[in-house]
Every structure is written in C-alpha cells, then in structure tokens.
Amino acid sequence: MLGTDQQARPADAGEPAAPPGRQAGKGRPTPKRSEVERRRRQPYTAPPADRKAAAAQARERRRAESRRRMEAMKRGEEWALPRQDRGPVRALARDYVDSRRLVVSEYILFAVFLLVLLVFVLGAAKNTAAVFYLEIGIVAVIVLESAYHAARVRALARQRFPGESTRGLTWYIAKRAMRLRGSRIPPARVKRGEAI
C-alpha cells in the first residue's frame, strides 16, 4: 500500500507540497509583540501636578478642537457637519434654499416681533382676533413655503441622487429657511439667484 502511494505521486523538484487548505505566507516575518507595542504607544506627556492646570489644559484642547471643527464646518467639509446636515440631499436642500431670491420665512422673525409688540406693548389683548389671525398667518406661510420648497428639492433629488432618502426634508428646509441668511449653519455656499 505504501509503495503504491509513493508511485502515484509525481516527483517534485525538491519543494515539499503545501498541505491542502493552507494559505500562502504573507511574504514578511511576523513582527515581535514588543515592536508592535512600541510603535503603537504615543509619546508620554506627564499630566500637570495640580488639578487646575490639568483642567485648563483639557479646556484648551476642547476649545482648539471646537475651533477646528467650526472652521471645517464653515468650509463645508462633510466630517465636521452635524449628523442631520450630512448627505448629498441635505446639501442640495441647503443650496436650494440659499439660492432663492425671496424666502418669506426668512423674515418671519420680524412678524413674530410685531406680534409680541402688539400683545405686550400696545395691549392687543382686547383685540385677540387680530393676534390670532396673525399667528395663523405666520404658521400658514411657514408651512406652505416649506412644503413648496420640499417638493421642488425632492424632485431634484430624485433626478440627481436616485435611491437617497428624503425623509424629514420638509422640516429641515423650514428650519433653514426661517434663519436669516447670515446666521445659517453650515453657511451658504451659493449666491442668491445662482442656479443649482
């Protein structure tokens, strides 16, 4: 039996055959654990002796990171944006709202200020019907304008980014549109009237 197995095998050119199911080597030696740990270690910086100095150091690190993130957000870098602002559909929605020449919702804060003025300064409590209709008008403007813009952005998103989610887009557009252009975060990338 032993002799027949040896005869059936072809003679190799001096190389032993690899056992079946084993992978070939990676072509380099495995590094020692001590070398790997040495490479992984960060340079050690001793913490300050007192707690106040340590707290000030940590606070300064947080401020520097916050400044770096804010600068990246102003440049529109995706990693620095808050989670609700990420994605191509949200970027399209921001650009769409920012490119509109007239967004009535942007000036809605002035109507709210007028409402507060009517109620508190002029004593409009006697004329509650006017205040009520003004409140309803403000809400109606926001809802109708946001729904209109959201429908347009959804149509653009279906063309440009098929398969991307448009969930929550109406509320996102409403929040963006209600802020004055200079106070929007992330800041506007497009000029008014610019084609998107």
Sequence and secondary structure as in RCSB ss.txt:
>XXXX:A:sequence
MLGTDQQARPADAGEPAAPPGRQAGKGRPTPKRSEVERRRRQPYTAPPADRKAAAAQARERRRAESRRRMEAMKR
GEEWALPRQDRGPVRALARDYVDSRRLVVSEYILFAVFLLVLLVFVLGAAKNTAAVFYLEIGIVAVIVLESAYHA
ARVRALARQRFPGESTRGLTWYIAKRAMRLRGSRIPPARVKRGEAI
>XXXX:A:secstr
 HHHHHHHS   SS     TT     SS    HHHHHHHH        SSHHHHHHHHHHHHHHHHHHHHHHHHH
T GGGS GGG SHHHHHHHHHHHH S  GGGGHHHHHHHHHIIIIIS TTTTHHHHHHHHHHHHHHHHHHHHHHH
HHHHHHHHHHSTT   TTHHHHHHHHHHS GGG SS   S TT   
